[in-house]
């Protein structure tokens, strides 16, 4: 095993990852490989991410088979998406090989470093990426694990030589309770992941547990403008966390925010942001559009400052962040129509991205191809998704992407289509993806913006829309 390789969870010199191609799993596998571990894993299908791991010497099997787990495997790493009947998981248990949850593996990677954990219902990937890129551009060589690629496949994680580790902290399965950050960011707090949380009280309790894990003398950076985050702040201040010397830094446009945003000025596909930090004004550029991305940048600024990095240096470095895959990513242009990809799948995210693109579009029309994600989310938030789509000039809604869930009787995309129409939207439901591509391309006129939106495989349809447009 390479010197310094963590062993706090189990012996991780020969780990096997089930579902190694996933965003979270692949990042941990990459860092372990870069630290000298002999990493192997499997995934349901081949991908550019799998190929990037192979380039690091990782063994990646396609398909799940018990034979992929050998007696020399030191531990098997799983995520919450791996079912109990997975043959590799069954084989690991048969051989007595330790089974490690992804969050425990990630927590072990942070041992001995200065972790920044980025949490919230929305914006985690963007904010984590902003920090990773900014700290790297300042020459601090951070380690990081992000829930999306910065540019090339496999760019979602890196083992750096510096002492800072930036990690996306996922609340969906409560796995963010495993981390012990020096600085934690909470961007917002809303009800989501309905299969795991039954109420806002459960959400608050989960985030309170997360904040209680901040090391003594650490810092909580939390949004002042978001109602859920403000309520979390109230609860944390009323609790025992203050006894551990926790510093709370609020940020936002509220007059009483510790880091106060005084102006967000759109500049096409960028924004100019002015904040008051430590009583002094600071203006910097955010190279992605939208007020919500400006707020994410300020959260990153406040977190870096909490580690002692000069705010002015961070402000200049934030400009070097130009986006992450699937976060308002320009896929291309054909027939004078731009096609942009958005990962938004919760109504709040959808609204934020649609408003950002509406601001960038000017007088151009905004057309959306939306794919709902999860039956449980559609059941609880279908109306709100429909309301968000009313911000588009026209939209097409695909069938629900199930991901890890089984269908729920009576829950279909029709719930969203009906809600959008009730809100006055021009919306069409379409089950056939080829037909949806043709429909969007047929709607588009020179100057329009087309947005593919959702957390599923709708991202694959942007290039197909561009191909169709180019042939017309």
Backbone torsions as a table, in degrees:
resi	resn	phi	psi	omega
1	UNK	NA	142.2	179.9
2	UNK	-67.2	147.4	178.6
3	UNK	-57.6	137.2	177.0
4	UNK	85.8	-2.4	179.3
5	UNK	-69.2	123.9	-174.2
6	UNK	-62.8	145.4	176.4
7	UNK	-130.1	20.6	-173.5
8	UNK	-70.8	-25.6	178.7
9	UNK	-91.0	-54.8	178.5
10	UNK	-168.0	178.9	177.7
11	UNK	-71.0	113.4	-173.2
12	UNK	-110.6	32.3	179.7
13	UNK	-80.3	-21.9	177.4
14	UNK	-136.5	65.6	-178.1
15	UNK	-78.6	153.1	173.2
16	UNK	-122.5	125.8	-177.8
17	UNK	-102.9	124.1	173.7
18	UNK	-91.7	115.2	-173.5
19	UNK	86.5	43.0	-172.7
20	UNK	-67.1	-18.4	-178.9
21	UNK	-81.0	-8.8	179.5
22	UNK	-67.0	158.2	-174.7
23	UNK	-58.9	-48.4	-178.8
24	UNK	-72.5	-43.3	-177.1
25	UNK	-66.5	-42.9	-177.4
26	UNK	-64.1	-34.3	179.4
27	UNK	-65.0	-44.1	178.8
28	UNK	-65.5	-42.7	178.5
29	UNK	-59.4	-41.0	-179.0
30	UNK	-63.7	-46.3	-178.5
31	UNK	-63.3	-42.9	178.1
32	UNK	-60.9	-41.9	178.4
33	UNK	-62.6	-41.2	179.7
34	UNK	-68.4	-23.7	177.8
35	UNK	-88.9	0.1	172.9
36	UNK	108.0	2.2	179.3
37	UNK	-76.1	154.1	174.5
38	UNK	-93.2	98.5	-169.9
39	UNK	-99.0	138.7	173.2
40	UNK	-136.4	166.5	178.5
41	UNK	-178.9	178.3	-179.2
42	UNK	-139.8	157.9	174.9
43	UNK	-150.0	160.2	-175.4
44	UNK	-66.5	-30.3	-179.4
45	UNK	-147.6	158.3	179.1
46	UNK	-73.7	159.2	-177.2
47	UNK	-163.4	168.5	176.1
48	UNK	-64.0	-32.9	177.2
49	UNK	-64.3	-43.8	177.6
50	UNK	-60.4	-40.5	-179.8
51	UNK	-66.9	-37.6	177.6
52	UNK	-64.6	-36.3	176.4
53	UNK	-67.4	-41.1	178.2
54	UNK	-58.7	-36.5	-179.8
55	UNK	-63.6	-19.9	177.1
56	UNK	-92.4	2.0	-179.1
57	UNK	94.1	7.9	179.3
58	UNK	-79.6	136.8	174.6
59	UNK	-86.2	118.4	-178.7
60	UNK	-119.2	116.2	175.8
61	UNK	-93.0	145.0	175.9
62	UNK	-103.4	123.6	-173.9
63	UNK	96.4	154.2	-178.2
64	UNK	-102.8	126.6	-177.1
65	UNK	-149.5	136.0	-179.5
66	UNK	-56.1	-30.0	-177.9
67	UNK	-65.7	-16.6	179.3
68	UNK	-71.3	-18.7	179.7
69	UNK	-100.0	113.7	-177.2
70	UNK	-103.4	161.1	-178.7
71	UNK	-58.5	-24.2	-179.9
72	UNK	-81.1	-6.8	177.9
73	UNK	-61.2	127.7	-175.8
74	UNK	-81.7	-31.2	175.7
75	UNK	-162.6	158.2	176.3
76	UNK	-114.6	125.3	-177.7
77	UNK	-100.2	131.2	-178.6
78	UNK	-130.4	159.9	170.1
79	UNK	-109.6	175.5	178.9
80	UNK	-67.1	-14.6	-179.8
81	UNK	-80.5	-13.1	-178.2
82	UNK	-80.6	124.4	-176.7
83	UNK	-83.9	157.8	-176.4
84	UNK	-63.1	-25.9	-177.6
85	UNK	-87.9	8.4	176.6
86	UNK	-61.6	128.6	-174.6
87	UNK	-63.1	-31.7	179.3
88	UNK	-72.3	-37.4	176.4
89	UNK	-65.5	-42.2	177.9
90	UNK	-61.7	-39.8	179.9
91	UNK	-66.2	-40.3	178.9
92	UNK	-61.0	-43.2	179.4
93	UNK	-66.2	-38.2	178.9
94	UNK	-61.9	-38.5	-178.1
95	UNK	-85.9	-5.4	-178.2
96	UNK	74.3	22.8	179.3
97	UNK	-79.8	132.2	179.7
98	UNK	-57.5	136.1	176.0
99	UNK	-105.3	122.4	-173.4
100	UNK	-116.6	129.7	175.4
101	UNK	-72.5	148.3	-179.7
102	UNK	-50.4	-42.0	-177.3
103	UNK	-65.8	-36.5	177.3
104	UNK	-67.3	-39.0	177.6
105	UNK	-63.6	-43.0	179.1
106	UNK	-65.8	-41.4	178.9
107	UNK	-59.4	-38.5	-179.3
108	UNK	-66.8	-30.2	178.7
109	UNK	-67.0	-23.6	-177.2
110	UNK	-86.4	-10.6	-176.3
111	UNK	-54.5	131.3	176.6
112	UNK	81.9	-0.2	-179.9
113	UNK	-111.2	-176.2	178.4
114	UNK	-108.3	93.2	-173.6
115	UNK	-80.7	140.7	164.8
116	UNK	-113.7	119.4	-179.4
117	UNK	-109.2	125.5	-174.4
118	UNK	-105.5	114.8	-176.9
119	UNK	-122.4	167.3	179.3
120	UNK	142.0	158.0	-179.9
121	UNK	-67.9	-32.7	-179.2
122	UNK	-136.3	152.2	170.1
123	UNK	88.7	4.0	-176.9
124	UNK	-62.6	-48.4	-176.0
125	UNK	-62.8	-44.0	-179.6
126	UNK	-62.7	-47.0	-176.6
127	UNK	-67.7	-41.0	176.5
128	UNK	-61.2	-42.0	179.7
129	UNK	-64.9	-42.1	178.1
130	UNK	-57.8	-44.0	179.1
131	UNK	-65.5	-45.8	-178.7
132	UNK	-59.7	-47.0	-178.4
133	UNK	-67.3	-43.9	-177.6
134	UNK	-64.9	-46.4	-179.5
135	UNK	-65.0	-36.6	177.0
136	UNK	-64.6	-43.6	-178.7
137	UNK	-66.4	-21.8	176.8
138	UNK	-86.4	1.2	177.4
139	UNK	80.0	19.0	-176.9
140	UNK	-88.6	-6.7	175.4
141	UNK	47.2	59.2	-179.9
142	UNK	-74.0	156.6	162.5
143	UNK	-88.6	150.5	178.5
144	UNK	-154.8	153.5	175.0
145	UNK	-137.6	115.5	-172.0
146	UNK	-120.3	152.1	-180.0
147	UNK	-84.6	20.1	178.2
148	UNK	-166.7	157.9	179.9
149	UNK	-76.8	139.2	175.0
150	UNK	-70.9	-46.4	178.7
151	UNK	-146.5	-79.9	-178.7
152	UNK	-78.2	155.7	174.9
153	UNK	-55.6	137.0	-179.3
154	UNK	87.9	3.1	-179.2
155	UNK	-89.3	15.3	-178.0
156	UNK	-83.9	-3.8	-177.7
157	UNK	-156.7	156.9	179.3
158	UNK	-161.6	140.6	169.6
159	UNK	-90.5	112.4	179.3
160	UNK	-98.5	166.7	-178.8
161	UNK	-90.7	-10.4	-179.2
162	UNK	-82.5	-176.8	-174.7
163	UNK	-96.2	1.1	-176.3
164	UNK	-102.0	138.5	174.9
165	UNK	-125.1	120.1	179.3
166	UNK	-104.7	124.8	-175.7
167	UNK	-134.8	140.8	170.9
168	UNK	-77.4	127.3	-174.5
169	UNK	-108.4	107.9	-172.2
170	UNK	-87.5	122.2	178.8
171	UNK	-89.5	-8.4	-168.0
172	UNK	-57.4	-36.6	-178.9
173	UNK	-120.3	19.0	-178.7
174	UNK	66.8	12.5	-177.3
175	UNK	-68.7	-16.9	179.3
176	UNK	-71.4	-5.9	174.4
177	UNK	-69.1	-14.4	-175.3
178	UNK	-80.6	-13.1	-171.0
179	UNK	-92.6	153.1	178.6
180	UNK	-125.9	73.4	-174.5
181	UNK	-76.8	152.2	168.4
182	UNK	-78.9	-36.2	175.6
183	UNK	-129.9	129.9	174.8
184	UNK	-118.6	138.6	174.4
185	UNK	-109.7	133.4	169.2
186	UNK	-121.7	111.1	-174.4
187	UNK	-80.7	-36.5	-176.5
188	UNK	-171.0	162.5	179.9
189	UNK	-139.6	111.1	178.6
190	UNK	-137.2	164.3	177.3
191	UNK	-77.5	121.0	176.5
192	UNK	-153.3	177.8	-179.7
193	UNK	54.9	60.1	-170.4
194	UNK	-66.4	-19.0	177.1
195	UNK	-72.4	-19.4	-177.3
196	UNK	-113.1	-19.2	-178.9
197	UNK	-128.2	128.0	-176.8
198	UNK	-95.4	-15.2	-174.6
199	UNK	-158.9	167.0	175.4
200	UNK	-66.1	-31.7	177.2
201	UNK	-59.5	-41.0	177.5
202	UNK	-64.6	-38.7	177.3
203	UNK	-62.1	-49.1	179.8
204	UNK	-59.8	-44.3	179.3
205	UNK	-59.2	-39.7	-179.4
206	UNK	-66.4	-44.6	178.9
207	UNK	-68.4	-34.1	175.2
208	UNK	-62.9	-41.0	176.4
209	UNK	-61.1	-42.9	177.8
210	UNK	-58.4	-47.9	-177.7
211	UNK	-67.9	-27.7	179.1
212	UNK	-69.0	-15.8	-179.6
213	UNK	-85.6	-6.6	177.1
214	UNK	-61.3	135.2	-174.8
215	UNK	-64.0	151.2	177.4
216	UNK	-52.9	132.4	-177.4
217	UNK	84.2	3.3	-178.5
218	UNK	-82.4	-173.7	-172.9
219	UNK	-130.8	136.1	170.4
220	UNK	-105.8	118.4	174.1
221	UNK	-100.4	120.2	-170.1
222	UNK	-140.5	142.3	-177.8
223	UNK	-65.3	133.9	178.3
224	UNK	-88.3	-25.5	-172.9
225	UNK	-87.6	-23.8	-174.9
226	UNK	-83.4	126.0	-175.3
227	UNK	-57.4	-43.1	179.9
228	UNK	-65.3	-41.2	178.4
229	UNK	-67.2	-38.3	178.1
230	UNK	-63.9	-39.3	177.3
231	UNK	-66.3	-39.6	176.1
232	UNK	-60.3	-43.7	178.6
233	UNK	-58.9	-43.4	178.5
234	UNK	-59.4	-44.2	-178.3
235	UNK	-66.9	-41.1	-179.9
236	UNK	-64.8	-42.5	179.6
237	UNK	-65.0	-30.8	-179.6
238	UNK	-81.4	-13.4	-176.1
239	UNK	-91.6	-162.7	-175.5
240	UNK	-88.5	-3.9	-173.8
241	UNK	-60.6	-32.5	-177.8
242	UNK	-63.5	-25.7	-179.7
243	UNK	-64.7	-21.5	-179.2
244	UNK	-88.1	8.8	179.3
245	UNK	79.2	22.6	-179.7
246	UNK	-66.8	131.2	172.8
247	UNK	-98.1	130.1	177.4
248	UNK	-108.2	124.4	177.7
249	UNK	-118.2	116.0	177.6
250	UNK	-95.5	150.9	178.8
251	UNK	-138.9	153.4	177.6
252	UNK	145.7	-166.4	-177.8
253	UNK	-92.2	-6.3	177.7
254	UNK	-61.7	144.1	-176.7
255	UNK	-60.8	-30.7	-176.4
256	UNK	-95.6	9.8	178.7
257	UNK	-66.0	140.1	178.8
258	UNK	-66.6	-40.5	172.0
259	UNK	-113.1	101.6	-168.5
260	UNK	-99.0	128.1	174.7
261	UNK	-83.1	117.4	-178.4
262	UNK	-99.7	-17.8	179.2
263	UNK	-160.9	138.4	169.2
264	UNK	-129.1	110.1	-175.1
265	UNK	-111.8	114.8	178.8
266	UNK	-63.9	137.8	175.6
267	UNK	-131.2	69.9	-176.1
268	UNK	67.2	-118.9	179.8
269	UNK	-92.7	17.4	173.7
270	UNK	-131.6	174.9	175.7
271	UNK	-137.5	149.1	171.2
272	UNK	-106.3	125.9	-173.4
273	UNK	-120.2	135.1	174.4
274	UNK	-119.9	131.5	178.6
275	UNK	-128.3	157.8	167.5
276	UNK	-104.8	115.6	-179.8
277	UNK	-131.2	127.0	-174.5
278	UNK	56.0	33.9	175.8
279	UNK	80.9	-0.4	-177.4
280	UNK	-118.2	142.7	178.6
281	UNK	-75.3	146.5	179.7
282	UNK	-144.5	124.9	-179.2
283	UNK	-115.8	135.1	-179.7
284	UNK	-150.5	168.8	-176.8
285	UNK	-104.3	135.9	171.4
286	UNK	-109.3	121.3	-169.2
287	UNK	-86.4	22.7	173.6
288	UNK	-135.2	149.7	-173.2
289	UNK	-82.2	157.3	171.0
290	UNK	108.1	139.2	-179.3
291	UNK	-62.3	-37.0	-177.5
292	UNK	-66.3	-33.7	175.9
293	UNK	-70.5	-32.1	174.9
294	UNK	-63.0	-41.5	177.8
295	UNK	-64.9	-40.4	176.6
296	UNK	-58.7	-40.7	-179.9
297	UNK	-64.5	-37.8	179.0
298	UNK	-69.2	-36.6	174.5
299	UNK	-60.1	-44.2	177.8
300	UNK	-62.2	-42.2	178.5
301	UNK	-59.5	-46.6	-178.2
302	UNK	-66.2	-37.6	179.7
303	UNK	-67.0	-44.2	177.9
304	UNK	-62.7	-40.2	178.5
305	UNK	-63.6	-33.2	178.4
306	UNK	-65.1	-24.0	176.2
307	UNK	-87.7	0.4	177.5
308	UNK	95.1	10.1	179.2
309	UNK	-84.1	129.8	-178.7
310	UNK	-56.4	131.2	-176.0
311	UNK	-60.7	-37.8	-179.2
312	UNK	-63.9	-38.2	177.8
313	UNK	-64.9	-44.8	179.5
314	UNK	-62.9	-41.1	-178.5
315	UNK	-59.5	-42.0	177.8
316	UNK	-68.3	-33.7	-177.7
317	UNK	-75.1	-29.0	-178.0
318	UNK	-60.0	-29.8	179.3
319	UNK	-59.4	-26.6	-177.5
320	UNK	-72.3	-12.9	174.9
321	UNK	-79.7	119.2	-177.3
322	UNK	-115.7	12.2	175.8
323	UNK	122.4	168.2	178.5
324	UNK	-131.5	153.4	-178.2
325	UNK	-54.0	136.0	174.9
326	UNK	77.3	2.0	175.8
327	UNK	-109.2	84.5	-174.3
328	UNK	52.6	52.4	-178.6
329	UNK	-92.2	124.9	176.6
330	UNK	-71.2	118.7	-179.0
331	UNK	-89.4	-23.6	179.2
332	UNK	153.7	-178.0	-179.8
333	UNK	-139.5	137.2	176.0
334	UNK	-148.9	140.7	-179.3
335	UNK	53.6	35.9	179.9
336	UNK	62.4	26.1	176.2
337	UNK	-118.1	126.2	176.4
338	UNK	-91.5	136.3	176.7
339	UNK	-113.0	125.8	-174.7
340	UNK	-124.8	144.5	-176.9
341	UNK	-111.4	135.2	-179.4
342	UNK	-129.4	136.2	178.4
343	UNK	-84.8	-4.6	-174.1
344	UNK	-55.7	132.1	179.4
345	UNK	-142.3	-9.5	173.3
346	UNK	-100.9	146.3	-176.3
347	UNK	-53.7	-37.4	179.3
348	UNK	-64.6	-43.7	177.8
349	UNK	-64.9	-43.2	179.9
350	UNK	-59.2	-47.3	-179.5
351	UNK	-61.6	-44.4	-178.6
352	UNK	-61.9	-45.6	-178.5
353	UNK	-70.1	-38.5	178.8
354	UNK	-66.7	-38.4	177.4
355	UNK	-67.4	-39.1	177.9
356	UNK	-62.3	-44.4	-179.4
357	UNK	-71.5	-33.0	175.9
358	UNK	-62.3	-41.1	178.4
359	UNK	-66.5	-36.6	-179.4
360	UNK	-77.4	-24.8	-173.7
361	UNK	-76.6	-26.2	-176.2
362	UNK	67.0	-121.9	-179.0
363	UNK	-89.2	-1.7	-178.8
364	UNK	-71.7	156.2	176.0
365	UNK	-82.7	150.1	179.1
366	UNK	-116.2	116.8	-178.4
367	UNK	-113.6	139.2	-172.6
368	UNK	-127.6	135.1	167.6
369	UNK	-110.5	108.8	-172.5
370	UNK	-111.2	135.2	175.6
371	UNK	-119.7	110.1	177.8
372	UNK	-61.0	151.1	-177.2
373	UNK	-122.3	116.8	177.3
374	UNK	81.0	134.8	176.8
375	UNK	-67.1	-41.2	-177.8
376	UNK	-64.1	-40.2	179.0
377	UNK	-66.8	-40.8	179.0
378	UNK	-65.0	-39.1	178.4
379	UNK	-60.1	-42.7	-175.8
380	UNK	-84.8	-32.2	-169.5
381	UNK	-126.1	16.5	-178.2
382	UNK	-58.4	-42.8	179.2
383	UNK	-61.5	-44.6	-179.5
384	UNK	-65.1	-34.5	175.0
385	UNK	-63.2	-43.0	177.7
386	UNK	-61.8	-41.7	177.8
387	UNK	-60.8	-40.2	179.8
388	UNK	-63.7	-40.0	-178.8
389	UNK	-65.5	-17.7	177.2
390	UNK	-65.7	-13.7	176.6
391	UNK	-75.2	-15.9	178.5
392	UNK	-87.6	158.6	175.3
393	UNK	-74.3	-33.1	175.3
394	UNK	-160.4	151.2	-179.1
395	UNK	-147.8	155.4	174.7
396	UNK	-122.9	132.4	-177.1
397	UNK	-112.5	124.1	178.4
398	UNK	-85.6	175.8	173.7
399	UNK	-65.5	161.0	-179.3
400	UNK	-67.0	133.8	173.4
401	UNK	-84.1	117.2	-170.2
402	UNK	-76.7	-27.5	-174.2
403	UNK	51.8	-118.9	-174.4
404	UNK	-88.8	-1.4	-171.0
405	UNK	-100.0	153.1	169.0
406	UNK	-88.7	154.3	-179.9
407	UNK	-58.3	150.2	173.6
408	UNK	-110.2	123.1	-177.6
409	UNK	-51.7	130.8	176.2
410	UNK	84.3	-5.8	-178.3
411	UNK	-100.8	108.3	179.7
412	UNK	-137.0	176.2	178.3
413	UNK	-64.4	-16.6	179.4
414	UNK	-59.1	-29.1	177.4
415	UNK	-60.3	-40.1	-179.0
416	UNK	-74.3	-43.9	-180.0
417	UNK	-59.6	-46.1	-179.0
418	UNK	-63.8	-41.4	179.9
419	UNK	-66.1	-39.9	179.5
420	UNK	-65.0	-41.9	178.1
421	UNK	-64.6	-38.5	177.9
422	UNK	-63.6	-27.7	178.2
423	UNK	-86.4	4.0	177.4
424	UNK	89.7	14.9	-176.9
425	UNK	-84.0	151.0	170.3
426	UNK	-89.5	100.7	-171.4
427	UNK	-137.8	145.4	-179.7
428	UNK	-131.5	138.6	172.1
429	UNK	-93.3	138.6	-179.3
430	UNK	-149.9	120.1	-179.7
431	UNK	-81.8	-30.8	-175.7
432	UNK	-86.9	120.0	-175.7
433	UNK	-66.0	-38.1	179.0
434	UNK	-62.7	-41.0	178.6
435	UNK	-67.0	-36.9	178.8
436	UNK	-65.3	-41.6	177.2
437	UNK	-59.7	-46.6	-179.8
438	UNK	-64.0	-38.0	180.0
439	UNK	-64.6	-46.0	179.9
440	UNK	-64.1	-45.0	179.6
441	UNK	-62.8	-36.4	179.0
442	UNK	-68.8	-31.7	178.4
443	UNK	-71.9	-35.3	-168.0
444	UNK	-69.5	138.9	176.0
445	UNK	-122.5	158.2	-179.9
446	UNK	-49.8	131.8	-179.8
447	UNK	97.7	-16.8	-178.8
448	UNK	-71.7	158.7	171.4
449	UNK	-111.4	133.1	176.0
450	UNK	-113.8	128.9	-178.0
451	UNK	-116.8	118.1	169.6
452	UNK	-90.0	128.8	-167.5
453	UNK	-136.7	132.4	176.8
454	UNK	143.5	164.2	-176.5
455	UNK	-95.4	2.1	-178.5
456	UNK	-97.5	-143.7	-176.0
457	UNK	-89.9	13.6	174.5
458	UNK	-59.7	-24.4	178.8
459	UNK	-58.3	-26.0	-179.0
460	UNK	-74.9	-12.0	-174.5
461	UNK	-89.6	-16.7	178.0
462	UNK	-57.6	-51.4	177.6
463	UNK	-60.0	-32.5	178.8
464	UNK	-70.0	-35.3	175.0
465	UNK	-65.1	-41.9	178.2
466	UNK	-61.7	-41.8	177.8
467	UNK	-61.9	-43.5	179.8
468	UNK	-63.5	-43.6	179.4
469	UNK	-61.3	-40.3	-177.1
470	UNK	-65.7	-24.2	-178.1
471	UNK	-88.2	-10.9	-174.9
472	UNK	-83.9	NA	NA
